[in-house]
């Protein structure tokens, strides 16, 4: 076989192989991209770190919420009971106040002892409530605060700033930072404008 014939045969074979999809001897193999193991490890490390930080943040928030709920449950567990005691305290105060000073001065020793016993009971009850965080609101002469007081009427008075509490009809009480019962008050009207009230501290809950 001549060189020319062999060359033509080889060229024809390569053409047929290329048409059939087979690689030709002169064709370079295609390069396959191999992922870098180091980059993969770095990406996985970053992802795991992000997940860990998110989990830690969620656990910290859960811990804080749980601590607050436990504290609130401990501090305000007696809310309903304390409200019931306020009625008892009111009745003791009314019982003593129902007796005029003249009648008390002229009363017999037994009646005087009874009155003193009622007063002592009222003081002991107030101490017991204060011991557990129940405090009486002192609004008299102060600025009206809608978070702590409930205005029942207005009293014309040009000598004091408008909104000054001039009369207390019923004592108010708070348990910690929560209002058990607002004080029922009468406020001044017609006087000079009262100065602006200070801003409410953050996180104070005025409801119970």
C-alpha beads as a LAMMPS data file, in Angstrom:
LAMMPS data file: protein, C-alpha beads

208 atoms
207 bonds

1 atom types
1 bond types

-500.0 500.0 xlo xhi
-500.0 500.0 ylo yhi
-500.0 500.0 zlo zhi

Masses

1 110.0

Atoms # bond

1 1 1 0.000 0.000 0.000
2 1 1 1.368 3.346 -1.002
3 1 1 1.929 6.194 1.468
4 1 1 -0.753 8.267 -0.244
5 1 1 -3.318 5.491 0.066
6 1 1 -2.429 4.923 3.785
7 1 1 -2.799 8.659 4.499
8 1 1 -6.194 8.829 2.835
9 1 1 -7.385 5.756 4.765
10 1 1 -6.259 7.227 8.115
11 1 1 -7.985 10.538 7.425
12 1 1 -11.198 8.727 6.487
13 1 1 -11.061 6.649 9.668
14 1 1 -10.632 9.770 11.824
15 1 1 -13.551 11.441 10.093
16 1 1 -15.806 8.435 10.736
17 1 1 -14.695 8.192 14.359
18 1 1 -15.401 11.878 14.901
19 1 1 -18.845 11.482 13.367
20 1 1 -19.545 8.520 15.671
21 1 1 -18.493 10.534 18.748
22 1 1 -15.315 8.612 19.465
23 1 1 -12.279 10.689 20.426
24 1 1 -9.717 11.117 17.709
25 1 1 -6.082 10.485 18.482
26 1 1 -5.241 14.148 18.084
27 1 1 -8.182 15.453 20.205
28 1 1 -7.248 16.687 23.752
29 1 1 -9.390 15.234 26.595
30 1 1 -11.872 17.696 28.185
31 1 1 -10.744 19.097 31.560
32 1 1 -13.095 18.379 34.522
33 1 1 -13.193 21.062 37.304
34 1 1 -12.327 19.445 40.623
35 1 1 -13.692 21.310 43.717
36 1 1 -11.037 22.492 46.148
37 1 1 -11.362 20.440 49.369
38 1 1 -9.989 23.382 51.379
39 1 1 -12.692 25.743 50.144
40 1 1 -15.355 23.140 50.878
41 1 1 -14.101 22.780 54.441
42 1 1 -14.039 26.545 54.876
43 1 1 -17.625 26.868 53.638
44 1 1 -18.814 24.070 55.927
45 1 1 -16.964 25.621 58.859
46 1 1 -18.576 29.024 58.233
47 1 1 -22.024 27.449 57.985
48 1 1 -21.584 25.445 61.196
49 1 1 -20.264 28.518 63.018
50 1 1 -23.271 30.564 61.902
51 1 1 -25.648 27.837 63.085
52 1 1 -23.856 27.594 66.427
53 1 1 -23.988 31.360 67.012
54 1 1 -27.689 31.459 66.158
55 1 1 -28.388 28.554 68.520
56 1 1 -26.433 30.205 71.338
57 1 1 -28.305 33.482 70.818
58 1 1 -31.663 31.698 70.894
59 1 1 -30.713 29.831 74.066
60 1 1 -29.621 33.076 75.750
61 1 1 -32.911 34.772 74.839
62 1 1 -34.813 31.763 76.138
63 1 1 -32.837 31.853 79.394
64 1 1 -33.588 35.547 79.905
65 1 1 -37.286 35.103 79.165
66 1 1 -37.476 32.163 81.544
67 1 1 -35.726 34.090 84.312
68 1 1 -38.123 37.032 83.861
69 1 1 -41.162 34.753 83.895
70 1 1 -39.932 33.046 87.056
71 1 1 -39.248 36.407 88.722
72 1 1 -42.664 37.776 87.744
73 1 1 -44.363 34.627 88.967
74 1 1 -42.555 34.922 92.284
75 1 1 -43.041 38.685 92.714
76 1 1 -46.653 38.897 91.560
77 1 1 -48.042 35.542 92.658
78 1 1 -50.010 37.245 95.454
79 1 1 -51.688 39.809 93.178
80 1 1 -55.218 38.425 93.535
81 1 1 -54.787 37.796 97.260
82 1 1 -53.405 41.309 97.810
83 1 1 -56.422 42.852 96.067
84 1 1 -58.703 40.962 98.439
85 1 1 -56.772 42.312 101.416
86 1 1 -57.272 45.882 100.216
87 1 1 -60.991 45.519 100.912
88 1 1 -60.239 44.323 104.444
89 1 1 -57.936 47.296 105.002
90 1 1 -60.617 49.686 103.719
91 1 1 -63.211 48.246 106.103
92 1 1 -60.894 48.620 109.094
93 1 1 -60.231 52.247 108.167
94 1 1 -63.947 52.957 107.757
95 1 1 -64.721 51.300 111.079
96 1 1 -62.335 53.614 112.916
97 1 1 -63.354 56.677 110.942
98 1 1 -67.052 56.096 111.570
99 1 1 -66.644 57.092 115.235
100 1 1 -66.449 60.886 115.748
101 1 1 -63.571 62.215 117.818
102 1 1 -66.011 63.504 120.493
103 1 1 -67.671 60.120 120.867
104 1 1 -64.311 58.435 121.091
105 1 1 -63.116 60.804 123.790
106 1 1 -66.272 60.167 125.835
107 1 1 -66.324 56.422 125.233
108 1 1 -65.912 53.906 128.007
109 1 1 -62.661 52.039 128.479
110 1 1 -63.975 48.905 126.776
111 1 1 -65.006 50.824 123.654
112 1 1 -61.691 52.670 123.592
113 1 1 -59.813 49.381 123.820
114 1 1 -61.881 47.988 120.970
115 1 1 -61.082 50.989 118.793
116 1 1 -57.399 50.746 119.600
117 1 1 -57.469 47.040 118.743
118 1 1 -59.004 47.792 115.336
119 1 1 -56.360 50.455 114.691
120 1 1 -53.603 48.059 115.702
121 1 1 -55.017 45.406 113.384
122 1 1 -55.017 47.908 110.532
123 1 1 -51.387 48.856 111.169
124 1 1 -50.303 45.225 111.354
125 1 1 -52.132 44.475 108.119
126 1 1 -50.401 47.417 106.413
127 1 1 -47.002 46.179 107.630
128 1 1 -47.705 42.654 106.385
129 1 1 -48.717 43.919 102.944
130 1 1 -45.697 46.204 102.697
131 1 1 -43.437 43.321 103.671
132 1 1 -44.669 41.472 100.574
133 1 1 -44.259 44.458 98.243
134 1 1 -47.700 46.082 98.540
135 1 1 -47.261 49.839 99.031
136 1 1 -49.799 52.621 99.417
137 1 1 -49.768 55.409 96.844
138 1 1 -49.220 58.886 98.328
139 1 1 -50.919 61.232 95.854
140 1 1 -51.929 64.118 98.159
141 1 1 -50.405 67.408 96.997
142 1 1 -48.646 65.783 94.056
143 1 1 -49.201 65.967 90.325
144 1 1 -52.039 63.880 88.909
145 1 1 -50.668 60.735 87.270
146 1 1 -53.172 58.802 85.123
147 1 1 -51.029 55.677 85.578
148 1 1 -51.531 55.778 89.357
149 1 1 -54.616 57.911 89.972
150 1 1 -58.206 58.091 88.819
151 1 1 -59.720 61.583 88.817
152 1 1 -63.274 61.607 90.188
153 1 1 -63.919 65.363 90.057
154 1 1 -62.206 68.749 89.697
155 1 1 -61.809 71.351 92.423
156 1 1 -61.598 75.021 91.344
157 1 1 -58.441 76.456 92.882
158 1 1 -56.286 79.176 91.316
159 1 1 -53.588 79.002 93.984
160 1 1 -52.087 75.645 92.957
161 1 1 -51.112 74.275 89.533
162 1 1 -53.883 72.596 87.597
163 1 1 -53.808 68.846 88.028
164 1 1 -52.608 68.936 91.627
165 1 1 -54.234 66.284 93.796
166 1 1 -56.201 68.071 96.518
167 1 1 -58.373 65.262 97.855
168 1 1 -58.054 61.486 98.166
169 1 1 -61.320 59.553 98.228
170 1 1 -59.759 56.099 98.279
171 1 1 -56.160 55.038 98.735
172 1 1 -54.384 53.400 95.837
173 1 1 -51.833 50.597 96.074
174 1 1 -49.034 49.136 93.959
175 1 1 -47.417 45.715 94.050
176 1 1 -43.826 46.157 92.984
177 1 1 -44.106 48.159 89.753
178 1 1 -47.702 47.179 89.024
179 1 1 -50.819 49.012 90.083
180 1 1 -53.153 46.968 92.231
181 1 1 -55.684 49.759 92.535
182 1 1 -55.481 53.389 91.419
183 1 1 -56.091 56.105 93.975
184 1 1 -59.442 57.888 93.584
185 1 1 -58.691 61.607 93.772
186 1 1 -60.005 65.118 93.231
187 1 1 -57.709 67.420 91.261
188 1 1 -57.269 71.187 91.110
189 1 1 -58.595 73.216 88.195
190 1 1 -58.020 76.818 87.173
191 1 1 -54.494 77.348 88.480
192 1 1 -51.243 77.811 86.540
193 1 1 -50.139 75.073 84.192
194 1 1 -48.249 72.288 85.931
195 1 1 -44.690 71.466 84.790
196 1 1 -44.228 68.517 82.469
197 1 1 -44.052 65.165 84.199
198 1 1 -40.760 63.222 83.996
199 1 1 -40.549 60.436 81.430
200 1 1 -41.719 57.009 82.538
201 1 1 -38.769 54.699 83.285
202 1 1 -38.276 51.992 80.662
203 1 1 -39.625 48.586 81.520
204 1 1 -42.086 49.724 84.193
205 1 1 -45.361 47.835 83.978
206 1 1 -48.274 49.765 85.448
207 1 1 -50.848 47.011 85.034
208 1 1 -51.448 43.880 87.022

Bonds

1 1 1 2
2 1 2 3
3 1 3 4
4 1 4 5
5 1 5 6
6 1 6 7
7 1 7 8
8 1 8 9
9 1 9 10
10 1 10 11
11 1 11 12
12 1 12 13
13 1 13 14
14 1 14 15
15 1 15 16
16 1 16 17
17 1 17 18
18 1 18 19
19 1 19 20
20 1 20 21
21 1 21 22
22 1 22 23
23 1 23 24
24 1 24 25
25 1 25 26
26 1 26 27
27 1 27 28
28 1 28 29
29 1 29 30
30 1 30 31
31 1 31 32
32 1 32 33
33 1 33 34
34 1 34 35
35 1 35 36
36 1 36 37
37 1 37 38
38 1 38 39
39 1 39 40
40 1 40 41
41 1 41 42
42 1 42 43
43 1 43 44
44 1 44 45
45 1 45 46
46 1 46 47
47 1 47 48
48 1 48 49
49 1 49 50
50 1 50 51
51 1 51 52
52 1 52 53
53 1 53 54
54 1 54 55
55 1 55 56
56 1 56 57
57 1 57 58
58 1 58 59
59 1 59 60
60 1 60 61
61 1 61 62
62 1 62 63
63 1 63 64
64 1 64 65
65 1 65 66
66 1 66 67
67 1 67 68
68 1 68 69
69 1 69 70
70 1 70 71
71 1 71 72
72 1 72 73
73 1 73 74
74 1 74 75
75 1 75 76
76 1 76 77
77 1 77 78
78 1 78 79
79 1 79 80
80 1 80 81
81 1 81 82
82 1 82 83
83 1 83 84
84 1 84 85
85 1 85 86
86 1 86 87
87 1 87 88
88 1 88 89
89 1 89 90
90 1 90 91
91 1 91 92
92 1 92 93
93 1 93 94
94 1 94 95
95 1 95 96
96 1 96 97
97 1 97 98
98 1 98 99
99 1 99 100
100 1 100 101
101 1 101 102
102 1 102 103
103 1 103 104
104 1 104 105
105 1 105 106
106 1 106 107
107 1 107 108
108 1 108 109
109 1 109 110
110 1 110 111
111 1 111 112
112 1 112 113
113 1 113 114
114 1 114 115
115 1 115 116
116 1 116 117
117 1 117 118
118 1 118 119
119 1 119 120
120 1 120 121
121 1 121 122
122 1 122 123
123 1 123 124
124 1 124 125
125 1 125 126
126 1 126 127
127 1 127 128
128 1 128 129
129 1 129 130
130 1 130 131
131 1 131 132
132 1 132 133
133 1 133 134
134 1 134 135
135 1 135 136
136 1 136 137
137 1 137 138
138 1 138 139
139 1 139 140
140 1 140 141
141 1 141 142
142 1 142 143
143 1 143 144
144 1 144 145
145 1 145 146
146 1 146 147
147 1 147 148
148 1 148 149
149 1 149 150
150 1 150 151
151 1 151 152
152 1 152 153
153 1 153 154
154 1 154 155
155 1 155 156
156 1 156 157
157 1 157 158
158 1 158 159
159 1 159 160
160 1 160 161
161 1 161 162
162 1 162 163
163 1 163 164
164 1 164 165
165 1 165 166
166 1 166 167
167 1 167 168
168 1 168 169
169 1 169 170
170 1 170 171
171 1 171 172
172 1 172 173
173 1 173 174
174 1 174 175
175 1 175 176
176 1 176 177
177 1 177 178
178 1 178 179
179 1 179 180
180 1 180 181
181 1 181 182
182 1 182 183
183 1 183 184
184 1 184 185
185 1 185 186
186 1 186 187
187 1 187 188
188 1 188 189
189 1 189 190
190 1 190 191
191 1 191 192
192 1 192 193
193 1 193 194
194 1 194 195
195 1 195 196
196 1 196 197
197 1 197 198
198 1 198 199
199 1 199 200
200 1 200 201
201 1 201 202
202 1 202 203
203 1 203 204
204 1 204 205
205 1 205 206
206 1 206 207
207 1 207 208
